[in-house]
Amino acid sequence: MRTRTDGMWWGTAIEAPDPGALARFYSELLGWPIGHEEPGTAILTAPQGSVYVVFQQATGYRPPVWPPVDGAQRPMMHFDFQVGDLDSAVADAVALGATLATAQPQENVRVLLDPAGHPFCLCREED
């Protein structure tokens, strides 16, 4: 008997001016493969299950501003990645094309901007 959840998968879609390039950035950062790519869309696949991150072409894309500023495009969501060594994880992300954000709200978290300007956080457990 089929249920409404048969074949269901979970994912989120991220807008970007160059979805393939942004998918390649996160593929390198996370070590996840790109499962599908076509003009305007690239899909990153989590190796441990049916979780996907879809990157979609956005005409007139405006990157969000971090920290938020009244009247500017606000971040609508962001990724949090827990890491073992914060300094080396930041260095790796920057080498792949990320930028360290000026505003850093916590000692055990580093806010970075991906190549399309989306903020994401690298977090280590507090000691």
TAUR-V787504 format. One record per residue. N is the residue number from 1. PHI is phi in whole degrees, 0 to 359 (999 if undefined). OMEGA is omega in whole degrees, -180 to 180 (999 if undefined). Layout:
((N PHI OMEGA) (N PHI OMEGA))
This chain:
((1 999 179) (2 275 175) (3 244 -180) (4 294 -179) (5 264 176) (6 302 178) (7 75 -178) (8 288 173) (9 226 -180) (10 248 176) (11 195 175) (12 224 180) (13 245 -179) (14 241 177) (15 277 -179) (16 203 177) (17 288 178) (18 223 -174) (19 299 179) (20 297 180) (21 295 -180) (22 291 177) (23 297 179) (24 295 177) (25 302 -178) (26 290 176) (27 299 178) (28 291 -178) (29 296 -174) (30 261 -174) (31 75 179) (32 262 179) (33 280 170) (34 274 -176) (35 275 -178) (36 200 175) (37 212 175) (38 211 -180) (39 306 177) (40 89 -177) (41 211 171) (42 220 -176) (43 238 177) (44 266 -175) (45 245 176) (46 289 -177) (47 294 -175) (48 269 178) (49 166 -175) (50 267 174) (51 244 -176) (52 229 170) (53 240 -178) (54 259 177) (55 251 -175) (56 239 177) (57 299 178) (58 230 176) (59 285 -180) (60 70 -178) (61 302 173) (62 239 -179) (63 293 177) (64 291 -180) (65 253 176) (66 237 -8) (67 292 -177) (68 304 179) (69 230 178) (70 306 177) (71 86 179) (72 254 178) (73 298 180) (74 275 171) (75 296 -180) (76 269 178) (77 199 173) (78 205 177) (79 269 169) (80 241 178) (81 237 176) (82 278 -178) (83 231 179) (84 278 -178) (85 236 -174) (86 298 -177) (87 297 -180) (88 289 177) (89 295 177) (90 296 180) (91 300 178) (92 297 -179) (93 297 179) (94 295 178) (95 297 179) (96 276 178) (97 124 177) (98 283 177) (99 236 176) (100 288 179) (101 290 178) (102 293 -179) (103 275 179) (104 235 -171) (105 282 -176) (106 221 -179) (107 292 -176) (108 262 -179) (109 228 172) (110 238 176) (111 270 177) (112 235 175) (113 246 178) (114 287 -177) (115 301 177) (116 266 177) (117 95 177) (118 286 175) (119 286 170) (120 214 -176) (121 242 169) (122 256 -173) (123 234 171) (124 239 179) (125 299 178) (126 290 -179) (127 286 999))
